[in-house]
Amino acid sequence: MAGWFVTFEGVDGSGKSTQLARVTARLAAAGIDPLVTREPGGTPLAERIRAVLLDPQNRPGPLAEAHLMVAARADLVAQVIAPALAAGRMVLCDRHADSTIAYQGYGRELDVEMLRSWNRAAAAGIVPDLTLLYDLDPAAGIERRASAAEGSNRIDREPLDFHRRVRRGFLDLARSEPGRFIVLDASGDPREIEARSWSAIERILQVERQQGR
């Protein structure tokens, strides 16, 4: 029986990774052990691609960047996500195919339909059951990232207009698929955001109990 696939999306500094960790902790407290992964990354090969993509010393062109993102996704889906879902596990992923549309499509202004076709191939037709989109003014996100302990990466250092295009991309995606996306205001109290995130996950768990999924 197939598992549930939940993705966490948002501009840099939106707090999505923090909320993913909080949701994971709540699931553990409920006796549920989800598979937690990230993009790019999640496999030895994809983690090496991630290091290349985020290194400020590297400046791949938009097309090369998109190819690297999709290559990392293809490896993660084949090696980790697809087998976990087939085994009935819940999978939580920090970024997925929507980020490629938002960052490389809207941000880098590559052809969105081309990227959609690449995503379909890389994800082997797998689409998230639920996407939590943490929406935040990119200027606030950049400020958060600048003060973070790990510092900024290559993508963080892109101009503000780039990040604004990325945000518009995410919001356009959410409007186009309201049944999959839940948009959360990421500017508020993290505890309130956590409660709303958990409420969305609880609805999945309720459906699972009802369907025996």
Phi and psi restraints in degrees (value plus and minus 20) as a CYANA .aco file:
   2 ALA   PHI     -89.4   -49.4
   2 ALA   PSI     126.0   166.0
   3 GLY   PHI    -106.9   -66.9
   3 GLY   PSI    -192.1  -152.1
   4 TRP   PHI    -123.4   -83.4
   4 TRP   PSI     120.9   160.9
   5 PHE   PHI    -138.1   -98.1
   5 PHE   PSI      95.0   135.0
   6 VAL   PHI    -140.2  -100.2
   6 VAL   PSI     108.8   148.8
   7 THR   PHI    -134.8   -94.8
   7 THR   PSI     130.3   170.3
   8 PHE   PHI    -138.1   -98.1
   8 PHE   PSI      99.1   139.1
   9 GLU   PHI    -147.6  -107.6
   9 GLU   PSI     143.2   183.2
  10 GLY   PHI     136.4   176.4
  10 GLY   PSI     147.2   187.2
  11 VAL   PHI     -87.8   -47.8
  11 VAL   PSI     143.7   183.7
  12 ASP   PHI     -80.6   -40.6
  12 ASP   PSI     113.6   153.6
  13 GLY   PHI      66.8   106.8
  13 GLY   PSI     -13.3    26.7
  14 SER   PHI     -96.5   -56.5
  14 SER   PSI     -34.5     5.5
  15 GLY   PHI      70.4   110.4
  15 GLY   PSI      -9.9    30.1
  16 LYS   PHI     -82.2   -42.2
  16 LYS   PSI     -58.5   -18.5
  17 SER   PHI     -87.1   -47.1
  17 SER   PSI     -57.3   -17.3
  18 THR   PHI     -83.9   -43.9
  18 THR   PSI     -63.6   -23.6
  19 GLN   PHI     -87.8   -47.8
  19 GLN   PSI     -55.8   -15.8
  20 LEU   PHI     -80.0   -40.0
  20 LEU   PSI     -63.8   -23.8
  21 ALA   PHI     -83.0   -43.0
  21 ALA   PSI     -58.4   -18.4
  22 ARG   PHI     -89.6   -49.6
  22 ARG   PSI     -60.5   -20.5
  23 VAL   PHI     -82.8   -42.8
  23 VAL   PSI     -62.1   -22.1
  24 THR   PHI     -79.5   -39.5
  24 THR   PSI     -62.5   -22.5
  25 ALA   PHI     -83.8   -43.8
  25 ALA   PSI     -59.9   -19.9
  26 ARG   PHI     -87.2   -47.2
  26 ARG   PSI     -59.0   -19.0
  27 LEU   PHI     -82.9   -42.9
  27 LEU   PSI     -62.4   -22.4
  28 ALA   PHI     -80.8   -40.8
  28 ALA   PSI     -60.3   -20.3
  29 ALA   PHI     -85.1   -45.1
  29 ALA   PSI     -46.0    -6.0
  30 ALA   PHI    -109.3   -69.3
  30 ALA   PSI     -15.6    24.4
  31 GLY   PHI      63.3   103.3
  31 GLY   PSI       0.0    40.0
  32 ILE   PHI    -132.8   -92.8
  32 ILE   PSI     111.4   151.4
  33 ASP   PHI    -131.4   -91.4
  33 ASP   PSI      69.2   109.2
  34 PRO   PHI     -97.1   -57.1
  34 PRO   PSI     137.5   177.5
  35 LEU   PHI    -106.3   -66.3
  35 LEU   PSI     104.1   144.1
  36 VAL   PHI    -132.6   -92.6
  36 VAL   PSI     108.4   148.4
  37 THR   PHI    -165.2  -125.2
  37 THR   PSI    -195.8  -155.8
  38 ARG   PHI    -169.6  -129.6
  38 ARG   PSI     141.5   181.5
  39 GLU   PHI    -149.5  -109.5
  39 GLU   PSI     124.3   164.3
  40 PRO   PHI     -87.2   -47.2
  40 PRO   PSI     128.2   168.2
  41 GLY   PHI     117.4   157.4
  41 GLY   PSI    -184.3  -144.3
  42 GLY   PHI      75.0   115.0
  42 GLY   PSI     -34.2     5.8
  43 THR   PHI    -156.7  -116.7
  43 THR   PSI     142.2   182.2
  44 PRO   PHI     -75.1   -35.1
  44 PRO   PSI     -64.4   -24.4
  45 LEU   PHI     -85.4   -45.4
  45 LEU   PSI     -67.2   -27.2
  46 ALA   PHI     -86.1   -46.1
  46 ALA   PSI     -52.1   -12.1
  47 GLU   PHI     -87.4   -47.4
  47 GLU   PSI     -54.7   -14.7
  48 ARG   PHI     -88.2   -48.2
  48 ARG   PSI     -58.0   -18.0
  49 ILE   PHI     -84.6   -44.6
  49 ILE   PSI     -60.3   -20.3
  50 ARG   PHI     -77.8   -37.8
  50 ARG   PSI     -64.7   -24.7
  51 ALA   PHI     -80.1   -40.1
  51 ALA   PSI     -59.9   -19.9
  52 VAL   PHI     -86.3   -46.3
  52 VAL   PSI     -65.1   -25.1
  53 LEU   PHI     -84.8   -44.8
  53 LEU   PSI     -56.3   -16.3
  54 LEU   PHI    -114.8   -74.8
  54 LEU   PSI     -28.0    12.0
  55 ASP   PHI     -88.7   -48.7
  55 ASP   PSI      99.5   139.5
  56 PRO   PHI     -80.4   -40.4
  56 PRO   PSI     -38.1     1.9
  57 GLN   PHI     -97.9   -57.9
  57 GLN   PSI     -34.6     5.4
  58 ASN   PHI    -120.1   -80.1
  58 ASN   PSI     121.5   161.5
  59 ARG   PHI    -153.2  -113.2
  59 ARG   PSI      47.0    87.0
  60 PRO   PHI     -86.8   -46.8
  60 PRO   PSI     128.5   168.5
  61 GLY   PHI     -88.3   -48.3
  61 GLY   PSI     146.1   186.1
  62 PRO   PHI     -74.7   -34.7
  62 PRO   PSI     -62.8   -22.8
  63 LEU   PHI     -88.6   -48.6
  63 LEU   PSI     -63.3   -23.3
  64 ALA   PHI     -82.7   -42.7
  64 ALA   PSI     -61.3   -21.3
  65 GLU   PHI     -79.9   -39.9
  65 GLU   PSI     -65.0   -25.0
  66 ALA   PHI     -83.2   -43.2
  66 ALA   PSI     -62.5   -22.5
  67 HIS   PHI     -80.4   -40.4
  67 HIS   PSI     -61.9   -21.9
  68 LEU   PHI     -85.3   -45.3
  68 LEU   PSI     -62.5   -22.5
  69 MET   PHI     -79.5   -39.5
  69 MET   PSI     -65.9   -25.9
  70 VAL   PHI     -89.9   -49.9
  70 VAL   PSI     -56.0   -16.0
  71 ALA   PHI     -82.8   -42.8
  71 ALA   PSI     -63.3   -23.3
  72 ALA   PHI     -81.9   -41.9
  72 ALA   PSI     -61.2   -21.2
  73 ARG   PHI     -83.5   -43.5
  73 ARG   PSI     -64.3   -24.3
  74 ALA   PHI     -78.9   -38.9
  74 ALA   PSI     -60.9   -20.9
  75 ASP   PHI     -89.5   -49.5
  75 ASP   PSI     -62.0   -22.0
  76 LEU   PHI     -83.8   -43.8
  76 LEU   PSI     -64.7   -24.7
  77 VAL   PHI     -82.5   -42.5
  77 VAL   PSI     -67.9   -27.9
  78 ALA   PHI     -85.6   -45.6
  78 ALA   PSI     -60.2   -20.2
  79 GLN   PHI    -108.9   -68.9
  79 GLN   PSI     -47.6    -7.6
  80 VAL   PHI    -146.5  -106.5
  80 VAL   PSI     -78.2   -38.2
  81 ILE   PHI     -87.8   -47.8
  81 ILE   PSI     -72.7   -32.7
  82 ALA   PHI     -79.9   -39.9
  82 ALA   PSI     -66.6   -26.6
  83 PRO   PHI     -82.2   -42.2
  83 PRO   PSI     -58.3   -18.3
  84 ALA   PHI     -85.5   -45.5
  84 ALA   PSI     -64.1   -24.1
  85 LEU   PHI     -84.4   -44.4
  85 LEU   PSI     -60.7   -20.7
  86 ALA   PHI     -83.0   -43.0
  86 ALA   PSI     -48.3    -8.3
  87 ALA   PHI    -105.2   -65.2
  87 ALA   PSI     -19.6    20.4
  88 GLY   PHI      68.2   108.2
  88 GLY   PSI      -8.8    31.2
  89 ARG   PHI    -104.3   -64.3
  89 ARG   PSI     132.9   172.9
  90 MET   PHI    -100.3   -60.3
  90 MET   PSI     113.4   153.4
  91 VAL   PHI    -135.4   -95.4
  91 VAL   PSI     106.7   146.7
  92 LEU   PHI    -131.1   -91.1
  92 LEU   PSI     105.6   145.6
  93 CYS   PHI    -147.3  -107.3
  93 CYS   PSI     106.4   146.4
  94 ASP   PHI    -101.5   -61.5
  94 ASP   PSI      77.3   117.3
  95 ARG   PHI      58.3    98.3
  95 ARG   PSI     129.1   169.1
  96 HIS   PHI    -177.7  -137.7
  96 HIS   PSI    -167.2  -127.2
  97 ALA   PHI     -80.9   -40.9
  97 ALA   PSI     -51.0   -11.0
  98 ASP   PHI     -81.3   -41.3
  98 ASP   PSI     -51.4   -11.4
  99 SER   PHI     -85.5   -45.5
  99 SER   PSI     -53.7   -13.7
 100 THR   PHI     -86.3   -46.3
 100 THR   PSI     -60.6   -20.6
 101 ILE   PHI     -84.2   -44.2
 101 ILE   PSI     -64.4   -24.4
 102 ALA   PHI     -90.3   -50.3
 102 ALA   PSI     -66.8   -26.8
 103 TYR   PHI    -102.3   -62.3
 103 TYR   PSI     -71.6   -31.6
 104 GLN   PHI    -104.5   -64.5
 104 GLN   PSI     -50.1   -10.1
 105 GLY   PHI     -98.5   -58.5
 105 GLY   PSI     -84.9   -44.9
 106 TYR   PHI     -96.0   -56.0
 106 TYR   PSI     -66.9   -26.9
 107 GLY   PHI     -86.3   -46.3
 107 GLY   PSI     -72.1   -32.1
 108 ARG   PHI    -107.9   -67.9
 108 ARG   PSI     -29.6    10.4
 109 GLU   PHI      45.0    85.0
 109 GLU   PSI      16.5    56.5
 110 LEU   PHI    -101.7   -61.7
 110 LEU   PSI     144.6   184.6
 111 ASP   PHI     -85.5   -45.5
 111 ASP   PSI      98.8   138.8
 112 VAL   PHI     -86.1   -46.1
 112 VAL   PSI     -60.6   -20.6
 113 GLU   PHI     -85.3   -45.3
 113 GLU   PSI     -56.1   -16.1
 114 MET   PHI     -80.6   -40.6
 114 MET   PSI     -65.7   -25.7
 115 LEU   PHI     -85.5   -45.5
 115 LEU   PSI     -56.4   -16.4
 116 ARG   PHI     -80.3   -40.3
 116 ARG   PSI     -61.4   -21.4
 117 SER   PHI     -86.7   -46.7
 117 SER   PSI     -59.0   -19.0
 118 TRP   PHI     -83.7   -43.7
 118 TRP   PSI     -62.2   -22.2
 119 ASN   PHI     -81.1   -41.1
 119 ASN   PSI     -62.8   -22.8
 120 ARG   PHI     -79.9   -39.9
 120 ARG   PSI     -62.4   -22.4
 121 ALA   PHI     -86.9   -46.9
 121 ALA   PSI     -65.7   -25.7
 122 ALA   PHI     -86.2   -46.2
 122 ALA   PSI     -56.9   -16.9
 123 ALA   PHI    -109.3   -69.3
 123 ALA   PSI     -17.6    22.4
 124 ALA   PHI      33.5    73.5
 124 ALA   PSI      15.9    55.9
 125 GLY   PHI      60.9   100.9
 125 GLY   PSI     -21.2    18.8
 126 ILE   PHI     -96.8   -56.8
 126 ILE   PSI     110.7   150.7
 127 VAL   PHI    -144.4  -104.4
 127 VAL   PSI     118.4   158.4
 128 PRO   PHI     -77.6   -37.6
 128 PRO   PSI     124.3   164.3
 129 ASP   PHI     -95.4   -55.4
 129 ASP   PSI     -51.6   -11.6
 130 LEU   PHI    -167.7  -127.7
 130 LEU   PSI     116.7   156.7
 131 THR   PHI    -145.2  -105.2
 131 THR   PSI     100.4   140.4
 132 LEU   PHI    -114.0   -74.0
 132 LEU   PSI      96.3   136.3
 133 LEU   PHI    -126.0   -86.0
 133 LEU   PSI      95.4   135.4
 134 TYR   PHI    -112.8   -72.8
 134 TYR   PSI      84.0   124.0
 135 ASP   PHI    -111.8   -71.8
 135 ASP   PSI     111.8   151.8
 136 LEU   PHI    -172.1  -132.1
 136 LEU   PSI     124.8   164.8
 137 ASP   PHI     -77.2   -37.2
 137 ASP   PSI     103.7   143.7
 138 PRO   PHI     -77.0   -37.0
 138 PRO   PSI     -51.6   -11.6
 139 ALA   PHI     -81.8   -41.8
 139 ALA   PSI     -60.2   -20.2
 140 ALA   PHI     -87.9   -47.9
 140 ALA   PSI     -57.3   -17.3
 141 GLY   PHI     -84.8   -44.8
 141 GLY   PSI     -61.6   -21.6
 142 ILE   PHI     -84.0   -44.0
 142 ILE   PSI     -60.2   -20.2
 143 GLU   PHI     -83.1   -43.1
 143 GLU   PSI     -61.7   -21.7
 144 ARG   PHI     -81.1   -41.1
 144 ARG   PSI     -66.2   -26.2
 145 ARG   PHI     -84.4   -44.4
 145 ARG   PSI     -57.3   -17.3
 146 ALA   PHI     -83.4   -43.4
 146 ALA   PSI     -50.3   -10.3
 147 SER   PHI    -115.3   -75.3
 147 SER   PSI     -21.5    18.5
 148 ALA   PHI     -91.0   -51.0
 148 ALA   PSI     133.1   173.1
 149 ALA   PHI     -81.6   -41.6
 149 ALA   PSI     -55.7   -15.7
 150 GLU   PHI    -101.0   -61.0
 150 GLU   PSI     -27.7    12.3
 151 GLY   PHI      56.1    96.1
 151 GLY   PSI    -194.8  -154.8
 152 SER   PHI    -116.3   -76.3
 152 SER   PSI     134.5   174.5
 153 ASN   PHI    -132.6   -92.6
 153 ASN   PSI    -192.1  -152.1
 154 ARG   PHI     -80.6   -40.6
 154 ARG   PSI     -60.4   -20.4
 155 ILE   PHI     -90.4   -50.4
 155 ILE   PSI     -59.6   -19.6
 156 ASP   PHI     -74.9   -34.9
 156 ASP   PSI     -52.8   -12.8
 157 ARG   PHI    -103.6   -63.6
 157 ARG   PSI     -18.5    21.5
 158 GLU   PHI     -87.5   -47.5
 158 GLU   PSI     136.0   176.0
 159 PRO   PHI     -80.4   -40.4
 159 PRO   PSI     137.3   177.3
 160 LEU   PHI     -78.0   -38.0
 160 LEU   PSI     -57.2   -17.2
 161 ASP   PHI     -80.3   -40.3
 161 ASP   PSI     -55.8   -15.8
 162 PHE   PHI     -80.0   -40.0
 162 PHE   PSI     -69.5   -29.5
 163 HIS   PHI     -86.5   -46.5
 163 HIS   PSI     -50.8   -10.8
 164 ARG   PHI     -87.6   -47.6
 164 ARG   PSI     -58.8   -18.8
 165 ARG   PHI     -84.4   -44.4
 165 ARG   PSI     -59.3   -19.3
 166 VAL   PHI     -80.5   -40.5
 166 VAL   PSI     -66.1   -26.1
 167 ARG   PHI     -80.2   -40.2
 167 ARG   PSI     -63.6   -23.6
 168 ARG   PHI     -80.6   -40.6
 168 ARG   PSI     -57.9   -17.9
 169 GLY   PHI     -81.4   -41.4
 169 GLY   PSI     -66.3   -26.3
 170 PHE   PHI     -81.2   -41.2
 170 PHE   PSI     -63.9   -23.9
 171 LEU   PHI     -88.0   -48.0
 171 LEU   PSI     -56.0   -16.0
 172 ASP   PHI     -83.4   -43.4
 172 ASP   PSI     -61.9   -21.9
 173 LEU   PHI     -81.7   -41.7
 173 LEU   PSI     -62.8   -22.8
 174 ALA   PHI     -83.5   -43.5
 174 ALA   PSI     -59.9   -19.9
 175 ARG   PHI     -86.7   -46.7
 175 ARG   PSI     -52.5   -12.5
 176 SER   PHI     -98.3   -58.3
 176 SER   PSI     -41.0    -1.0
 177 GLU   PHI    -154.6  -114.6
 177 GLU   PSI      45.4    85.4
 178 PRO   PHI     -83.4   -43.4
 178 PRO   PSI     -41.9    -1.9
 179 GLY   PHI     -94.2   -54.2
 179 GLY   PSI     -41.3    -1.3
 180 ARG   PHI    -120.8   -80.8
 180 ARG   PSI     -55.4   -15.4
 181 PHE   PHI    -110.9   -70.9
 181 PHE   PSI     122.8   162.8
 182 ILE   PHI    -142.8  -102.8
 182 ILE   PSI     100.2   140.2
 183 VAL   PHI    -114.5   -74.5
 183 VAL   PSI     105.7   145.7
 184 LEU   PHI    -137.5   -97.5
 184 LEU   PSI     112.8   152.8
 185 ASP   PHI     -91.0   -51.0
 185 ASP   PSI      91.6   131.6
 186 ALA   PHI    -108.5   -68.5
 186 ALA   PSI     -12.4    27.6
 187 SER   PHI    -111.5   -71.5
 187 SER   PSI     -27.9    12.1
 188 GLY   PHI    -109.7   -69.7
 188 GLY   PSI    -182.6  -142.6
 189 ASP   PHI     -85.5   -45.5
 189 ASP   PSI     103.8   143.8
 190 PRO   PHI     -75.4   -35.4
 190 PRO   PSI     -51.1   -11.1
 191 ARG   PHI     -89.3   -49.3
 191 ARG   PSI     -57.1   -17.1
 192 GLU   PHI     -88.3   -48.3
 192 GLU   PSI     -60.7   -20.7
 193 ILE   PHI     -82.9   -42.9
 193 ILE   PSI     -60.5   -20.5
 194 GLU   PHI     -80.7   -40.7
 194 GLU   PSI     -63.2   -23.2
 195 ALA   PHI     -82.4   -42.4
 195 ALA   PSI     -60.6   -20.6
 196 ARG   PHI     -90.6   -50.6
 196 ARG   PSI     -57.2   -17.2
 197 SER   PHI     -82.9   -42.9
 197 SER   PSI     -65.2   -25.2
 198 TRP   PHI     -86.1   -46.1
 198 TRP   PSI     -55.0   -15.0
 199 SER   PHI     -79.7   -39.7
 199 SER   PSI     -60.3   -20.3
 200 ALA   PHI     -85.6   -45.6
 200 ALA   PSI     -60.4   -20.4
 201 ILE   PHI     -87.5   -47.5
 201 ILE   PSI     -58.3   -18.3
 202 GLU   PHI     -80.6   -40.6
 202 GLU   PSI     -54.7   -14.7
 203 ARG   PHI     -83.9   -43.9
 203 ARG   PSI     -58.4   -18.4
 204 ILE   PHI     -82.2   -42.2
 204 ILE   PSI     -65.5   -25.5
 205 LEU   PHI     -83.2   -43.2
 205 LEU   PSI     -55.7   -15.7
 206 GLN   PHI     -85.7   -45.7
 206 GLN   PSI     -63.8   -23.8
 207 VAL   PHI     -82.0   -42.0
 207 VAL   PSI     -60.4   -20.4
 208 GLU   PHI     -80.8   -40.8
 208 GLU   PSI     -62.1   -22.1
 209 ARG   PHI     -86.1   -46.1
 209 ARG   PSI     -59.7   -19.7
 210 GLN   PHI     -88.7   -48.7
 210 GLN   PSI     -57.1   -17.1
 211 GLN   PHI    -113.8   -73.8
 211 GLN   PSI     -30.0    10.0
 212 GLY   PHI      46.4    86.4
 212 GLY   PSI       8.0    48.0
